[in-house]
Amino acid sequence: MKNMRHIAVDQLVKYLTSDPVKKISKIVSLVQKLDRKHKYSDVMDIIADTLMGESDVWKKFTEDLFREVDTKTLQKLAECFLVNVAFIGGPKRDKIKEKYNCNVPLALLIDPTSACNLNCTGCWAAQYGKQHNLSYDILDSLCQQGRELGIYWFLFSGGEPLIRKTDIIRLCEKYQDCYFFAFTNGTLVDEQLCEDIRRVGNFTLAFSIEGNEANTDMRRGKGCYKRVVEAMDLMKKHKLFFGYSTCYTHYNTESVASDEFVDEMIARGCRFAWNFTYIPIGKDAQLDLIATPEQRAYMYKRVQEIRTTKPLIALDFWNDGETAHGCIAGGRSYLHINAAGDVEPCAFIHYANVNIHNVSLLEALQAPLFQEYKKHQPFNSNPLIPCPLLDNPEILIEMVNNSNAYSTQLDGPEPVEELCSKTVLAAQRWAPVAEKLWEERQQIKKEKEAKAAKR
């Protein structure tokens, strides 16, 4: 079965390399038909509207992708996401969910180490030091357990995950049916790593960058912008698939969303952008970095604009709540395991009931805090108000207290009431803005449906 799947994907990619724009629409239509339970209908509808529309932008994206990215990398993307994550992993996850009455995610986010070679302003991991590491055996076990549950996508953060790049490449070699992804500052990318990534085919990077050179160096240190774009250039030279990740704050939102910055990232070879907003976590959290409601609303609209005008897959971790149907954490779509082994519902929610050194992954998913998440999701009827910390802090306080979860903050315990006190004002200010945005969004949707009905 595995060999047949591999052969089918190999033939699929070869089929698409010739005139991919015309042929990829047929593949999208086929995938939609195979999704009989409509589990991925929202995502596939977006892909279909994008790739099968009239936009020259996405024709260019597809043509450039097949011309500039290594064939094995494209094969692995297709095999892991179209086949394993969705159509093989999906039924497995559904069976486990039903049998054990718990969430089962499609991805795990893991910190292999707390160590980092930078000390970025506003980053909670900067306080962790180098003392926490997950052994290779634990990482290997998580991949094995994940596959048994139907999880084929593993993401790494930190710390700086590429401090453990040798172990990550070992995992990529061993689990060729899985896909691996790392958020990195880019300083440890070299020729050897690029050669290894091309060889294994199932590993990609998202380079952390804060906009232009001034904004990036302000948060990450002098010279960091130059080093990260040099790493991008190296990845592009090796015909690799990669993207960038931004944390937009009160001081750089306009920079990371500017045409100048986005166009430069595309020219450097980036195929996707993952946008996060600053979250005030840790004892040294800086509240002045929180983006204003107006900036968050601007990013909501701007990311949608980028999707229709730039050959780039643009994501917004908070503002894409409509597509994701609210918060994706708590094992609903992903969970986080920190470098000490604590199993947390989200990278930004540092509370847990269990540690992966003492329980199985399935047992962790049945922990009280994860059950609280399952019980309360979605946290708001407006999908643009999805987060239990940034948008609905009173619910996070309730869930943590109901589950008797402990603080996993590695630089010192933080009571949940203290954490949420930092976001209460931001939540209050965002709510009316989000309500107005949602009303506008619904009106636009009605107008589109009315136009479609007249055709």
NUZAKE-703759 format. One record per residue: residue in one letter; y, z, x of N, C-alpha, C in turn. Coordinates in steps of 0.05 Angstrom, whole numbers, plus 5000, padded with zeros to 4 digits. Each point is the difference from the previous one (the first is absolute). Layout:
// NUZAKE-703759
AYZXYZXYZX/...
//
This chain:
// NUZAKE-703759
M497650005017502450004983502550005017/K500050175021502350025017500549745015/N497849875010500349755014501049784981/M499149994976500849814980503050034994/R500950254998502950054994501649905024/H499150065024501449915024500349705001/I497849864994499949715000502049894979/A499950134976501849904979502950035007/V500750235012502850055008500849815022/D498249955019500549825022500649724989/Q498449914981500449744988502649994984/L500650224987502550024984502549965018/V500050145022502349985018500249725012/K497749885008500149735010501049804979/Y499250054975500949834978503050024997/L501250245004502850034996501749915023/T498849975024501749925023501249734997/S498849834983501149734994501450014973/D502649965001501750014976499650264984/P500550235013499650264987501650054975/V502549894999501750054976498749904975/K498949765001498849884977497450144992/K498550085020497350114995500050294993/I502050155010499950294997500350084970/S501449834985500350064972497350004985/K498249825009497349994988498550265007/I500350105024498750255008501050234983/V502750024997501250214984498949994971/S499849764989499049984973497150094998/L498449935020497250095000499850305002/V501650135018500050295002500750134974/Q502049894986500850114974497749994980/K498549785000497849984982497750195007/L499650055026497950195008500750294993/D502650064998501050274993499750044970/R497550024990499550014971501150254987/K500250225015501050244988503050035003/H501249805012503049995004501050245016/K498450095019500950235016502349935019/Y500049755008502149915019501949804988/S500250014973501549794987503050015007/D501250245002502850015006500649885027/V498450085020500449905028499449705001/M497949914987499349725001502049834985/D501250104978502149864986502449955018/I500750215015502349975019499449795021/I497550015011499249815020500049714989/A499049984975499949744987502849894995/D501750174989502849914995501449915025/T499350155022501349945025499049745013/L497449995003498849775015499849754984/M499950034973499649764983502649914987/G502250135007502649924990501149775015/E502549954994501449775012501450065026/S500050265008501650095022499049885027/D501849875014499449905026499550225021/V501150244994499750235018497150075003/W498550014979497250085002498249775009/K500949764996498549785012500250025031/K502450065009500550035029498350245010/F500050224986498550245009497049925004/T498949864980497249945001499449805023/E501749805002499649805021500250125028/D502150175003500450145026497650195007/L499150134979497750195004497649865011/F499349784988497549855009500549855026/R502549945007500549865025500450195023/E501150244995500850175022498250255005/V498250054981498350245003497249925006/D498750145018497349955009498049984976/T498249815001498249954977498250254995/K499050135021498250234995501650224985/T502550045007501650204987500249934970/L500549754993500149924972497350044986/Q497949945014497350044988499650304994/K500850175018499650294996501850104977/L502449904998501750084978498849934973/A498949754998498849914976497450164994/E498350035020497550154996500550284992/C501850145014500350294995501450054974/F502149844993501650074976499049854975/L499549745002499149864976497250074992/V498350065020497250054995499450305000/N500350135023499050275003501750214985/V502750005004501750204988499949974969/A500249764990500249954972497249984986/F498549805006497749944983497450145008/I499950095024497650175008500850294998/G502350075011500850285000500850104972/G501249844984500950084973497850124983/P497849864995497850124984498950265012/K499850015027499050245013501950244993/R502649955003501950214995499950094971/D499749814982500050064971497650184993/K497749955012497650164995500350295009/I501250035024500550275011502050154983/K502149864992502150124983498750114974/E498449844988498750084974498050225004/K498449995021497950195005501150285007/Y502250005016501050265010502750084988/N501049834982502550064987502350065020/C500349825019502150035020501149735007/N502450005012501149755010498449915025/V499849755004498949885024502049785009/P501250035023502149815008498849745011/L501749795001499249755014500650015029/A501650215009500850015028500250295010/L499450055025500550265013502249975020/L501950195001502050015020499450245018/I499649955026498950205018501950025025/D500550255008501450045025498050075022/P499349815018498150065021501150205020/T502650025002501350195019502750084990/S500850245008502850094994501949935023/A498949915022501649945024501749754995/C502350015012501849764999501750005025/N500549765009501749965025502949984993/L500850024974502850004992500650264986/N502650044994500950244986502249914980/C499249864979501949884982501450204982/T502649964997501650174982498949984972/G499650244988499150014972497049964995/C498549985022497149964997498650275003/W498550084979498750265001497950015023/A498749775005497949995021501150065028/A502649975003501250055026499750295009/Q499450184981499850295006497150085005/Y498049814996497250085000498950065028/G501049875021498850045026497649835003/K498450055021497749835006497350144995/Q500150234987497650164999497949914979/H500849834981498249934978498949725003/N497449975000498749745002497450014984/L499449784985497449964987498249865020/S497750115005498149885019499149734990/Y499049845019498949744992497750034980/D498350215003497850044982501050054972/I502250154997501250054973501149744988/L501449845017501049754990497849814992/D497950005016497649834994498750094973/S499850264997498850114976501749944975/L502650015003501749934977499749714992/C499749825019499549724994497349964986/Q498050145010497449984988500050114971/Q501150244997500150124973501749834981/G502249905011501849834984498549764989/R498649865017498549764991498050074978/E498750235003498050094979501450044973/L502650075001501550044975501449754990/G499849785016501349764992502849965013/I500550145021502649995014499649835026/Y501549785002499849825022502649965015/W502050164994502749975012500850275011/F500650005027500750245014502649965015/L501950174994502749995012500450245019/F501449965021500550215019503050055004/S500850255000502850085006499850235020/G502050165001499950225020502350194999/G500950085023499549915027500249705004/E499449915024499849725006497149935002/P498949854980497149954999499049845023/L501749835013499049835022499550165025/I500750265000499050175022497050015000/R498849954976497149994996499049714997/K501449805012499349724994497249935009/T499050125021497249945009498050084978/D500450244988498250084979500349834975/I502549924994500449834976498649735003/I500249895024498749745005497050034997/R498950235010497150054996499250004971/L501750124983499450014971500149714989/C502049855009500249724990497549845007/E499050055024497649855009497650094983/K499850254995497650104986500049944970/Y502450014988500249954971501549744994/Q498649795005501249734997500449934971/D498850144981500549954972502450154989/C501350165017502450164992502549885013/Y502350094990502549925011501650245009/F501249985024501450225012503049935005/F501750204997502949955000501350255013/A502049955016501450235013503049974998/F501450214993502950025002500650095029/T501549845015500450065028502949965008/N500850155021502749965011500149775019/G497649885006499949765016500150035030/T500550245010500450035028497449985017/L497750014986497450005015498649734996/V501349814988498849734997500249855026/D497749905009500049845025498149764997/E499849845021498349764999497150074993/Q498950215012497250074995499650074970/L501850164989499750074971500149754983/C501949825005500249754985497449845002/E498949995023497449855004497850144984/D500050275000498050144984500349964970/I502550004991500549974971499149724992/R500649805016499149734993497049985000/R498750135019497149995002498750134976/V500850244991498750134978500849884973/G502549914997500949864976500850174977/N499150254999500450174976501950235005/F502149955015501950225007502849875000/T501950144987502849915001501950235004/L502449935007502150215006502449964983/A501350224993502650004987501950155020/F501949855010501950115020502250164986/S500350255008502250174989502649925013/I501949944983502749915009502050084979/E502450065009502050114981502349824994/G499649735002502149824996500949885027/N502649975003501049885025499750195024/E500849905023499650155025501350274999/A502550014990501550265000498650204982/N499149924976498750194982497350095010/T498549815012497450075010500250205024/D501749945018500350175024501250274993/M501650014978501250254992497850204992/R498049914985497850174991497850035020/R499449795015497549995016500550035030/G502549975008500650035029500949745012/K501750015020501149775013497849825011/G500149744995498149815010497749944982/C499750164978497649974982500049734985/Y502449914992500249754986498949775018/K500950005025499249795019497050005004/R498950245002497150025005498449914975/V500950064976498549924977500149704995/V502349885004500149714996498449855022/E499950115024498349895021497150014992/A499250224987497250034991499449794978/M501949964982499749794979499749735013/D501649945020499849745013497349965013/L498950215011497349995012497949954979/M500250134977498149964978500149714990/K502549904998500349734990498849805020/K500350045025498949835021497049984997/H498750224993497150014997499149924972/K501849904983499349894974498850224982/L501250235000499050224984501650054975/F498850124980501250074974501250285003/F502650034994501250265002502650014983/G501250234998502450034985501750235010/Y501950094984501650235009500350204978/S500750245008500450234981502750125005/T501550054979502650135003500150264984/C501650185009500750244985502949984994/Y500749944975502849974994501350274992/T502350055012501450254997502849954990/H501550224998502949984993501549835019/Y499049985025501649865021499149725007/N497649914991499149745009499049824977/T500350084975498949854978501149715000/E502549975003501249735000499149835024/S499450145022499149855024497249894996/V498150174990497249914998499749794977/A501949994982499949814978501649755005/S501449995022501849775005498549755006/D501249774993498849745007499649975029/E501950105016499849975029497550145011/F499550244991497750155010497449884990/V499849954974497649894988499349735013/D502049835003499549745012499150025028/E501050195015499150045028497150095001/M499350184982497250094999498149784994/I500849824982498349774993499849825024/A502249955013500049835024498250115022/R499950275001498350135021497049974993/G499449924975497249964992499050204980/C501750174989499150194980499349864973/R497850084988499149884975500350194977/F500450265005500450194979502050225009/A501250134980501950225005499350234981/W499750235011499450244985502450195002/N501350044977502550165000499450284988/F500850205015499850284991502850124999/T500450194982502550155001499650275013/Y502150105012499850255015499350244981/I498150165008499250244985500450245018/P501550204990500750245017497750205002/I498249965019497750175004500250145027/G499250255001500050155025502450185003/K499850195018502150215002502649885010/D499949785014502549885010500949754984/A499049984975500749774984503149984997/Q501049755001502849954998500749884973/L501350164983500549914972502049774999/D501749985021502049795000498749725003/L497449995008498749745003499049894974/I499950174979498949904974501849784989/A498849774993501549784989501250084973/T502449904994501350064974498549854978/P500450084975498849854977500849715000/E502549955007501049725001498649845021/Q499450135023498649865021497149944992/R498850194987497249964991499949784979/A501949994982500249794980500549735013/Y501750005020500549765015497449895013/M498450185012497549925013498149894979/Y499950124976498349904979500649714994/K502549944996500849734994499849815024/R500750115023499949845024497249915008/V498150184998497249935006499049784982/Q500750024974499249784981501349745008/E502550015009501449765009498749885024/I499250175020498749915024497549854993/R498550104980497549884993500349714990/T502349944989500449734990501649825018/T501150115022501749845017499149995029/K498150185008499150015028496949975001/P499049865020497149985004498850265012/L500050214983499350265010498850164977/I497850145004498850184979501550265003/A501850064982501750245001499050214981/L499550255010499050224984502050235001/D500250154979501750244999498350234989/F499450195018498050214993500750154975/W502650054995500750154975500849824977/N501649795006501149844979498049794988/D497649985011498049834989498250154980/G501050214989498450164981499149844975/E501649804993499249844977497449855004/T499749875023497649865007497750195005/A500650235012497950205007499350194977/H501549984978499750184977500550295008/G502250045015500750275007499050085028/C499850255005499250115026497149915007/I499649915025497449915008498550215016/A501250235005498850215017497950164985/G499050215014498150184988497249874997/G499549795015497549874999499949784979/R502249964985500149794980499749735013/S501749955020499749765017499750075029/Y501050235008499750095028500250305002/L499250105024500550285006500650015030/H500750245010500850035028498450225013/I499049955024498750215016501550035026/N501150245004501750045024498350055025/A501450025022498550015026498550265004/A500650204983498450255001497749994981/G499849794984497749974982500650084971/D502450104994500750084973500149754982/V498850024977499949774981502250044979/E502149835003502450034983500149774980/P501350044977500249784981501849775009/C501850055018502049805009501050075027/A500949805015501250055027502450174998/F501350014977502550164997499650264985/I497550064992499450254986498150165018/H501250195014498550155021498750254988/Y498149964982498650224988497149914996/A498150195002497249934997498450254992/N497549944991498150224995497749995019/V499649775014497649975017500749855026/N498250035019500349865026497549835004/I500449765010497849815002497950095020/H500650195018498050115018497950174985/N500750084976498350194985498749884975/V501149784990499049884975499649705004/S498649884981499749715000502449884987/L500449745003502249864988499850024969/L497749984989499650024971500750284991/E499250205015500850284992503050045002/A501349875019502950025002501449884976/L498949784990501149874977499850174974/Q498150195001499650184977501650265002/A501550035022501550245005502150054978/P500750264995501850064978502749855000/L501249965023502649865000499749714991/F497849885008499549724992499449984970/Q498750214990499550004971502650044985/E501950155011502650034988501549744999/Y499849855022501249735000498849824978/K497450004999498649834980500950084971/K500350254996500750114974502949924992/H501850005019502949964994501049715003/Q498549835014500949735004499949844974/P502149834995502449965015501950244995/F501850055019501750234999502549964983/N500449754991502349944984499549754984/S500949984976499649764984501549765011/N502150065016501449785013498849965028/P498849765005498649965025502049985024/L502649994995501950015021500750295008/I498750194987500350295007497250115005/P498649885021497150065003499250245015/C501750095019499150195021500250294991/P498050175004500150284993501850175018/L500749895023501850155018502849904998/L500549745003502749905000501249984972/D498349954980501049954973499450214979/N497750145003499150194980499150265014/P501850135016499250225016498850244985/E500850034975498950234985497049964995/I499149754999497149954996498550065025/L501149935023498650065025499750315004/I502150154993499850295002497750104982/E499849894976497950094982497349935011/M499649765010497449915010499150175024/V501850045019499350155024499350294993/N501550124982499450284992497550024983/N499649814982497650004984497449975016/S500249865022497649955017499750195023/N502050185003500050195023499849855027/A501349785002500049845025501650145021/Y499249965025501450125023501849795013/S502150095014501749825014498649905025/T500149745004498849885024502149915020/Q502550074995502249935018499450105028/L499549825019499050085026502050155017/D502649974994502050155015500850264987/G498450094980500550254986499849974970/P498650184986499749994971502749984986/E499949844979502549964983499250044971/P501050224988499450054972500949764983/V498549934979500649764985502750034986/E500850244992502650044988502249935020/E499650075025502049945020500249705005/L497749875002500049715003501449864977/C499350084976501149864977503050054995/S500950235011502950064997501749785014/K498849865019501549805015500349744984/T498349964980500049754985501050024972/V500450244990500850044972502649844993/L502050025017502549864995499649705000/A498549915020499549715002498549904975/A498150164989498549924976501949994976/Q501750204997501950014978501949765000/R500949925024501849785002498749734996/W497449985008498649754998499149944971/A499450204984498849964974501749824982/P502650054996501549824983500349715011/V500149985026500149735012497449854995/A497850145004497449884995499549924971/E501050174982499849934971501549754994/K502449975011501549764995498649755012/L499050035024498549785013497649924984/W498650194989497649954985500749854973/E502150084988500949874975500749715006/E501449965023500749725008497549845006/R498150135013497549865007498549924974/Q499950184981498649944975501449774985/Q502649995001501549794986499449735013/I500049995027499449765014497149904994/K498250194997497249934994499849884972/K501550114981499949904973501149714999/E502249965015501249735000498149805012/K498650075022498049825012497849944981/E499050204985497849964981500949824977/A502550044992501149834978500249715008/K500849965025500249725011497349885002/A498050165009497349895003498849934973/A500650164980498949954973501149744988/K502449925008501249764989498949745013/R498750035023499049765014497549884986/
//
